């Protein structure tokens, strides 16, 4: 079984993706304004590519294992109903996006630039999404692979619900509560994070 190791920028928090194959995960680049705002709010614009894209790896939450620094994991929402956006409190490294409940077994691991070249393990990018918010020279103009992304998510979610893997989620406790208290950005913080320099 192939595993990929991840670390926050300062090295205090580490996690592993087990069962890392093109069949069990889907690589994508998301250009949405929210992913960009998340990175900017954390002061982590280097997570974004030159067109504002965030490299993601959609996978089964049960395949993620936090090895060190679990106490450093923090939770942010851009709005009261926004998705859960996980990062480290030690150095504000973006980690992952999840639904607000483990009952929807969805995780998009954020691949830092140093980790984005994982094609030999996870295969090539399969989707470019939310390209309407892309910017800069040679920004993508058309969405690619959205159908494949959705189909693979649905298949993973159904399988996780059937085999019980949805209960194994490093971002939620056994009683289905998030492991960190969500902090919601204020309107002013959201406005500041949405502004491109």
N, C-alpha and C positions, 0 to 999 in steps of 0.2 A: 504494500500500500504506500503510495507516494504522499509525502507531507510537504507543506510549504511553511516556513517560519517567518514571522513578522515581528517587528519591534517598533516602539514609539521612537521619536527622534532622540530622546535622552537615554533610552535603553532600559528604563525602569519597568516598563510594561511590555510583556511579550505574549504572543499568541501563535497558535499553530492551526493551519487548515489541513485536516486529515482527509484521506480519500480524495485527493486533488487530481481530477482527470477532466478532460473535455466532456465526458458523459455526465459527470455529477455536478458540474458548475458551468456557468455561462459568463464569458467575459463581454463587457460592454463599456462604452464611453458615454457618459451622460453630460449634456451641456446645459442642463436646466439652471435657471436663475437661483433656485434654492440651494443646489449643490455648490454653486459659486459663492453664495452668501454665507453658507456654512464655513467654507474654507477661509473666506476673508474675515469673518468674525473671530475665528480662532487665530488669525494672523498666520495662516498656513496657505497663502496663495500659491506657494511652490507646489502644492498638491495638484494645482490646475495646469493643464497644458496651455500652449500659446493661444488656443482658441476658447479657453474657458472650460475645457472638458475635464471630467473626473473619471479616471480609470477605475472600473468596478468589477467585482467578481461575485455574481449571484450564486449562492450556494445554500446547502442545507445547514441551518444553525447547529444541528447536532454534530456536524463535522468540525466545529470550531472549539478549540480548547485554550482557555487563558492559562498560561503557565506561571507568569509572575506579574505582580502589580495589580491584581484584581481590584484592590482598594483604590487604585488611581482611575478607574473607569468612571466617567461622568456622562451625563445625558442632557442633550439640548433639543429643544423644539423651536423652530422659527416662528411658530404661531401656536395658539392653544390647541388647534386640531392637527398640527403638522406631524409628519412622521417622526419617529425616534431617530435621533442622530447622535451616535456614540463617539466619544473622543476620550483622550487621556487628560487628566487634570494636572499631571506632572509637567507636561510640555505642550499641551494642546494639539496633539497629533490626532487627526481624524481617523477613526477606526472603521465604522460601519454604519449602515442605515438598516432599521428594522421596522416592522409594523409595531403598533402600540400594544400588541398582545402576542404571546407565544402561540396562541391558537391559529395565527396565520404564520406558518413557518417560512419566513422570508428574511433573508439577510443578504445585503450587498456589502461585501468587504471592500474597503477603499484601498486601492493599490497606490502606494507612494511612488514617485518617479523611479526610485531605485528598485522597486519591486514590480514595476509595470511590465518589464521584459520577462514574462513567465510563459511565453508561448510554447516552450519545449515541454512544459508540464500541463498547462491548461488549454493549450491550443490558441489559435488566433482570436482576435476580437470578432464577435459575432453580431454586434449591433452598435449603431450610433443613434442615440435618442435625444429628443428635445433640442434638436439642432437650431430651432428658431432663436434660441438665446446664445448661440455660438457667435464669436466675434473674432476680428483680426484677419490677418492675411491668410488666404486659402481656407477659410472656415467652411466646414461642410454645409451643403445646401439642402440635403435631403436625408430624411430618416432612413435607416437601413436596419433590417433584421428585427423589427419590433414584434412581428408575428412569432418568430422563432423564440424570442426572449419570453414572451407571454406563455407560449406553449410549454417551454421547459420549466418555467416557474410553476405552472399548474400541475404538471406531472410530478415535480419534486414535492409540492405541497400535498397532493393526494397521497403519494407514497408515504410521506412523513406522518400523515394523519392515520393511515392504515397500520403502519408498523410501530406507532407510538413514539417515533423520533421527535415529534413536535414538542414533547415534554422535556427534551434535553436541549436547553438553550442557555448559553453562558450569560446572556444579558437579562435573564429573568430568574426569580427564585422559584422554589417548588410550589409556592402558592400563586404563581403567575404574576407576581409583582415585579416591576423593574428593579434591578440591583442598585440603581441610583435614583435619587429624586430628580424628576425632570425640571430643568430650568427653561422658562419660555422667554425668548427675547422680547424686550420692550419694542414699541413701534419705532422709537428713535434708533435703537440698536439695529433693528431690521433695516431701516433706511440707510444707515451708515454702512452696513455690511453689503447692501445691494449696489452701492456705488462703486463703479470701476475706476481705478486710478488711471 
